[in-house]
């Protein structure tokens, strides 16, 4: 199969998947695997070294979740990738929450002293703080929250984001600027500069 499939071929297979045709998932995976892996790798770059989740595991877990959605009405490749970004984000948030719970007394484990000072706890806290801020942003402006999710977490372009949200590119650019400034105030740091 082609390593750079046309969006229409992917959309066609997504429609077949939505109709429950069993061969669609098998045909789809090789076409979108590289893009899903790129997306997962993007997420994992923000995680600590030695993270217990591997990029490939995140891809496979997200893919299984996505193709398991029986009533999904995939509108396009961009729509599928936007939902994939959301699923991957939630996988990492859940992992960070479990890590935080373990840190605060649940599921305690002995670790060697040299592993006890890894800065991963701070990164888990930052990810949770970002999730909380995004939830507050969604309450304030749902579209801006979705734009951050699609652009920052999903790695979608302005045009792809506009397509998924059915708004103009100018609207995406404007909302992206406002949302980044708002999150910068809420979370701090240079993540959204």
Residue pairs with C-beta under 8 A, 6 or more apart in sequence:
1 27
1 30
1 31
2 31
3 34
5 31
5 32
7 76
7 77
7 78
9 31
10 28
10 31
10 32
10 76
10 77
10 80
11 74
11 75
11 76
11 77
13 24
13 27
13 28
13 31
14 24
14 28
14 74
14 76
14 77
14 79
14 80
15 74
16 23
16 24
17 24
17 25
17 28
17 67
17 72
17 74
18 72
18 73
18 74
20 70
25 67
28 67
29 63
32 77
32 80
32 81
33 59
35 81
36 59
36 62
36 63
36 81
36 84
37 55
37 56
37 59
38 155
39 81
39 84
39 85
39 88
39 154
39 155
40 55
40 56
40 58
40 59
40 62
40 88
41 55
42 155
43 58
43 88
43 89
43 92
43 153
44 51
44 53
44 54
44 55
44 58
46 123
46 127
47 53
47 92
47 120
47 123
48 118
48 119
48 120
48 123
49 118
50 118
50 120
51 120
52 95
53 91
53 92
53 95
58 88
58 91
58 92
61 91
62 84
62 87
62 88
62 91
63 84
65 87
66 72
66 80
66 83
66 84
66 87
72 83
74 80
76 163
76 164
78 156
78 160
78 161
78 163
78 164
79 163
79 164
81 154
81 156
81 160
82 149
82 150
82 154
82 156
82 160
82 161
82 164
84 154
85 149
85 150
85 153
85 154
85 155
85 156
86 149
86 153
86 154
88 153
89 149
89 153
92 127
93 127
93 128
93 131
96 124
96 127
96 128
97 128
98 107
99 120
99 121
99 124
100 121
100 124
100 125
100 128
101 107
102 108
102 109
103 121
103 124
126 187
126 189
126 191
129 187
130 183
130 187
130 191
133 183
133 186
133 187
134 145
134 148
134 149
134 183
135 145
136 186
137 144
137 145
137 148
137 179
137 182
137 183
137 186
138 145
138 146
140 182
141 175
141 179
143 165
143 167
143 175
144 175
144 176
144 178
144 179
144 182
145 179
146 165
147 161
147 165
147 172
147 175
147 176
147 179
148 176
148 179
148 180
148 183
150 156
150 160
150 161
150 164
150 165
151 158
151 161
151 172
151 176
152 191
152 192
156 164
158 169
158 172
158 173
158 176
159 169
161 172
161 176
162 168
162 169
162 171
162 172
165 172
180 192
180 193
181 192
183 191
183 192
184 191
184 192
184 193
